[in-house]
Amino acid sequence: MERYIPKNKLNKSARKKLNSQRRRIWGIINPVTRKPANPKAYNRKKVQPDESDG
């Protein structure tokens, strides 16, 4: 059985390996795309009211 070494005393590569093992996998879901759009931000794709329709 391996000796327990605190996480803060591990070297950088060992910490990286440990973190990657514990990290969850999202699968097909991309958390960035599930974020709601900012309502205050300007949206170029939104249809703007036309001045000629008056």
C-alpha positions in Angstrom: 0.0 0.0 0.0 1.3 3.4 -1.0 2.0 6.0 1.7 -0.4 9.0 1.9 1.2 12.2 0.8 -0.8 15.5 1.2 -2.0 17.1 -2.0 -0.1 20.3 -1.3 3.2 18.4 -0.9 2.9 16.6 -4.3 4.9 17.8 -7.2 3.2 19.6 -10.1 2.9 16.6 -12.4 1.6 14.3 -9.6 -1.1 16.9 -8.7 -2.1 17.3 -12.3 -2.4 13.5 -12.7 -4.5 13.3 -9.5 -6.8 16.2 -10.5 -7.4 14.6 -14.0 -8.4 11.3 -12.4 -10.9 13.1 -10.1 -12.4 15.4 -12.7 -15.8 14.6 -14.0 -16.5 14.1 -17.7 -19.4 16.1 -19.2 -19.9 13.7 -22.1 -21.9 15.2 -25.0 -23.0 18.2 -22.9 -21.0 21.3 -23.4 -21.5 23.5 -20.3 -20.5 26.7 -22.1 -23.2 26.4 -24.7 -25.9 25.9 -22.0 -25.2 29.3 -20.5 -28.1 31.8 -21.1 -27.3 34.8 -23.4 -26.6 38.1 -21.8 -29.7 40.3 -22.4 -27.7 43.5 -22.1 -25.2 42.6 -24.8 -25.8 43.7 -28.4 -26.8 40.9 -30.7 -26.0 41.4 -34.4 -28.1 38.4 -35.5 -31.3 39.9 -34.0 -33.6 41.5 -36.6 -33.4 45.2 -36.1 -36.5 47.4 -36.7 -36.3 48.8 -40.2 -36.8 52.6 -40.6 -38.5 52.2 -44.0 -41.4 50.2 -42.4 -43.3 53.2 -41.0 
